[in-house]
Amino acid sequence: MFYRFALGLVRLFFLLYFRFTVSGKENIPRTGGAVIAANHASYLDPPAVGIAMPRKLNFMAKEELFKIPVLGPIIKALGAFPVRRASGDRAALTRALELLDHGQLMGIFPQGRRASNQELALRGGAVFLALKAQVPLIPVAVLGSDKAWGVGRKLPRPTKIRVVIGKPIILPPLDPKRRHEQMEQANLQLQSALQELLKEDLHG
């Protein structure tokens, strides 16, 4: 399968060039759907999160990423599909919910764009998917990717990258009458969990 080939190739590159490591794989359920919500400080984050998962990860990524040479084909091969952020892409949302309903992992970067790890302003996409599909919401921190290939850097440098997978957040059923309140509370839970996972990187 081409997915496995691409996954192995990217994993080997990350191991050799970035001394890539993963912790917390036991927090990913062996079966069933789950939303993987990660920080996003670098173009390296989508492939880093993809190769960190013990199961295939599908994820939404902004459509601009697919136009970047090398990176675009890689993230597409690793299960990504484009989302038009400015237009409220209903097709992408429907596809994400279908994947979750079929017991697959769905990844999303709730910041919506590359930003400093100290700037964790989260949009509501990740928590909405988890609430709507009634699946675990799993925070994931990518550490070191901003130093390897952050904003303004033309080429990646061989800086160590680590992925830390946090414990699942189990959300209550979505109540249409309390939708806004529930999403706000869930976003705060997710933000707090990501900040805890990123603490070592922020203080380092």
Beta strands, then each sheet from edge to edge (+ up, - down):
strand 1: 21-23
strand 2: 34-38
strand 3: 57-62
strand 4: 80-83
strand 5: 105-108
strand 6: 137-143
strand 7: 162-165
sheet 1: 1+ 7+ 6- 2- 5- 3- 4-
end
